[in-house]
Amino acid sequence: MLVYKTVEEKMKRIDKVGFLDLDIDPTLDLFEEIEKLKKEKNAILLAHYYQEGDIQDVADFVGDSLGLAQQAAKTDAEIIVFAGVHFMAETAKILNPHKTVLLPDLNAGCSLSDSCPPEKFAAWKAANYPDHKVVTYINCSAALKAMSDVIVTSSNAIGVVESFPKDEKLIFAPDKNLGAYVAEKTGRDLVLWNGSCMVHEIFSYKKAVELKTRHPQAQLIAHPECESHILELADFIGSTTGLLKYTQKSDCKEFIVLTESGILHKMRKESPDKIFHAGLSDSTCACNDCPHMKLNTMEKLYICLKYGAPEVTVEAETSKKALLPIQRMLDISAKLGL
């Protein structure tokens, strides 16, 4: 069994591999132990819909980026454990600078966030669009949030963009697909950064048509991060929460779901009488599973809670600047009733 004799040794190991790789007793009931640790440490566990089913089931709150940010903003817990990816944990830390925020695996990053390096974005904006306001999708780094005028999620992006005067010059970053969808729905001439999510870009038009042919009674529902030619096939387009609510309320009994497959766990729990099919890529791999989201496991979650590591931190000045656009998003969302 791997044992760390000092805090320094433990932190060096986290720096090297991104998590604490400790052996745990295979007979432990991880559900029971995690619940016990949450109570002992006054910790709240927030999980994204794209996490594995067991993590969703043991979480105190499961939601999309907007819901998770709202929960992080109002929690009284001393410790926030984020079962999601790094930018989500950073957002929780920005909203709670004096609380401890933990992430089971620091390697849980985001391809969309990586597609927009802050220094390149800053240089691009300064050279080409110095007079534009910046609307930034929450799937980005704290440093990029600190350069933004307002943050959005897929749940509120249309409403937030429409809150600006019609003649306001706007950049939408980093997701070009969501930005194009918002531009179409709002009629705004948005300048788009050329970023995308690897999970939502792999859905195959051919496979989607094949699934619709094979399941003629099914409705195809898609996340707006998908490419436009995929969205043209959709019977409904919405955020992760929007897709979930649609399947709950719809009279349809069968759905083809084009977003990360983790959401199917919640859909099946909420609508056990309905059938859900995951969207497919052209390859045979499970490419519609986010490899970063799936780095978190029940074992890592247990160890993270037990030992209070790895911890997510944000530099104080960056955090202060990033808080303003995040709070603007929360305020606008509250006015919109989201």
Secondary structure, DSSP 4 states (H G I P E B T S, - for coil): ----SSHHHHHHHHHHHSS------TTS-HHHHHHHHHHHHTEEEEEETTS-HHHHHH-SEEE-HHHHHHHHHH---SEEEEES-HHHHHHHHHH-TTSEEE-S-TT---HHHHTS-HHHHHHHHHHH-TT-EEEEESSS-HHHHTT-SEEE-TTTHHHHHHTS-TT--EEEESBHHHHHHHHHHHT---EE--B--HHHH---HHHHHHHHHH-TTPEEEE-TTS-HHHHTT-SEE--HHHHHHHHHH-S--EEEEES-TTHHHHHHHH-TTSEEEE---SSSS-TTS-TTGGG--HHHHHHHHHHT-SBP---HHHHHHHHHHHHHHHHHHHHTT-
